[in-house]
Amino acid sequence: MLVRHACSSDSEDILAWRNDKTSRKMSLNKDIVSLDEHNLWFESSSDLNRVIYIGENDGLKVGICRFDFNEKELYSKVSINMNPTVRGKGLGKVFLKSSVEMYLDQTNYDLIAKIKTDNIASKKIFSYAGFELIETNVNELLLRRKKRKLHIKGVE
């Protein structure tokens, strides 16, 4: 699986995946996003505190994985949304894990994800990517993957 930074040519696909019926059902925000709203969001995504990856498998875009860094709390919030045409094929767990590893190669902060309690697919893929449950309520689960431990080698 190829994981790369999102670019302007991915914008339409990202919006279509976001507005997909199943995506909205599993999202914490169920509203349909307009093209204007999406364009404003996408343009602001060049912020240094946001990283967006696109996964590709055999030339097909499989999804988006986004990391939003919280400077005040020193963690990054992770979200993922898959291309509806590839759901159920096992690509989500590979894409999420690859995206997390790529992101952690550049940063070293705890990762946080909020998912709906009934989102079975997200529970599975976040667990596969090393996230653990830290909090639950009626509608949401809060998951965390701790930052990598730094190993310092002595110099002789």
Rosetta blueprint (number, residue, H / E / L):
1 M L
2 L E
3 V E
4 R E
5 H E
6 A L
7 C L
8 S H
9 S H
10 D H
11 S H
12 E H
13 D H
14 I H
15 L H
16 A H
17 W H
18 R H
19 N H
20 D L
21 K H
22 T H
23 S H
24 R H
25 K H
26 M H
27 S L
28 L L
29 N L
30 K L
31 D L
32 I L
33 V L
34 S L
35 L H
36 D H
37 E H
38 H H
39 N H
40 L H
41 W H
42 F H
43 E H
44 S H
45 S L
46 S L
47 D L
48 L L
49 N L
50 R E
51 V E
52 I E
53 Y E
54 I E
55 G E
56 E E
57 N E
58 D L
59 G L
60 L E
61 K E
62 V E
63 G E
64 I E
65 C E
66 R E
67 F E
68 D E
69 F E
70 N E
71 E L
72 K L
73 E L
74 L L
75 Y E
76 S E
77 K E
78 V E
79 S E
80 I E
81 N E
82 M E
83 N L
84 P H
85 T H
86 V H
87 R L
88 G L
89 K L
90 G L
91 L H
92 G H
93 K H
94 V H
95 F H
96 L H
97 K H
98 S H
99 S H
100 V H
101 E H
102 M H
103 Y H
104 L H
105 D H
106 Q H
107 T L
108 N L
109 Y L
110 D E
111 L E
112 I E
113 A E
114 K E
115 I E
116 K E
117 T L
118 D L
119 N L
120 I H
121 A H
122 S H
123 K H
124 K H
125 I H
126 F H
127 S H
128 Y H
129 A L
130 G L
131 F L
132 E E
133 L E
134 I E
135 E E
136 T E
137 N L
138 V L
139 N L
140 E E
141 L E
142 L E
143 L E
144 R E
145 R E
146 K L
147 K L
148 R L
149 K L
150 L L
151 H L
152 I L
153 K L
154 G L
155 V L
156 E L
